[in-house]
Amino acid sequence: MKQHNYQGALQQPIGSGFHAKSTSTEVIKGIDLTGKIAIVTGGNTGIGLETTKTLAQAGATVVVPARDVEKAKRNLEGIANTEIEKMDLMNPASIDAFAEKFNASGRPLHMLINNAGIMWVPLRRDNRGFESQLATNYLAQFQLTARLLAALKKANGARVINVSSGGHQFADFDFDDPNFEHRTYETLLGYGQSKTAVNLFSLELDNRAKKHRIRTYSLCPGSVGGTELSREAPVDLFQKLGYSDAEGNILPEVAASLKTIPQGAATTLWCATSPMLNKIGGLYCENVEVARLSEDTSLIGGVKPYSLDEANAKRLWVWTEKATGVFFDFD
């Protein structure tokens, strides 16, 4: 059996028994997470909140880092086994401070769920000059995972779950101009590039960290209704994409195709907990199953081969180390 997923060598359904309409409750049934510790970024809204609740109800202790701590307290009120800490994914010092505090507790980390992300935003840059979707959706994942690597090793069997998107089809990673300094900014190109980076990172991390019993997965949660992901989307963009009418109302047929939040969180939870994945990693998953390779970039669905390319995964890793000064210690 192949030991890596470069070029999508392992991208075949494995008979999960679930499907696109499966819910978080169905996926977690029979899973006991007593004594396990998870971190869920973006774990106080949308599918992140559903992920937090489901893991906690299964017995895990769930740490939720949040930029707005008061909002997180309100949203997590009454949910046992949860802890809230301050962290801003656009601020590298904040990521380091959160990780240092967790590491100081001496606890192992069994599940790191990099769920937080942004989309549909205008051109913004962080204080280092990185485009905001690249910074939030990918570079923050890379840094947080690196800083928590010792805790993941300590678990003696951990998983890193990186929430990606079918939107990786919008763009490959542009090594020549990743921050739109010379090309015209288009928000979906920025988003697609950031999610392709997530897939490439997950692929390479799995190959490097599996010797420490750390397995990594990327996934598409699907198009989910009722989340905050589109809070900054301009109405005319949805109209151009055929999602809404002239007044900005989502078309009924579009609304009917959206997943519910429990359905949207199901693939994350399956990747984080399924025994079927114990000996396989570096996979891109969707609809609570391992996705198939898909060459057709005109269709959302499956995983595009360029986002699982071995050479680009290794090149991106080196680029990210140089760009951020963040390194993993696999010794």
Secondary structure, 3 states (H helix, E strand, C coil): CCCCCHHHCCCCCCCCCCCCCCCHHHHHCCCCCCCCEEEECCCCCHHHHHHHHHHHHCCCEEEEEECCHHHHHHHHCCCCCEEEEECCCCCHHHHHHHHHHHHHCCCCCCEEEECCCCCCCCCCECCCCCEHHHHHHHHHHHHHHHHCHHHHHHCCCEEEEEECCHHHHHCCCCCCCCCCCCCCCCHHHHHHHHHHHHHHHHHHHHHHHHHHCEEEEEEECCCECCCCCCCCCCHHHHHHCCCECCCCCECHHHHHHCECHHHHHHHHHHHHHCHHHCCCCCEEEECCEECCECCCCCCCCCECHHHHCHHHHHHHHHHHHHHHCCCCCCC
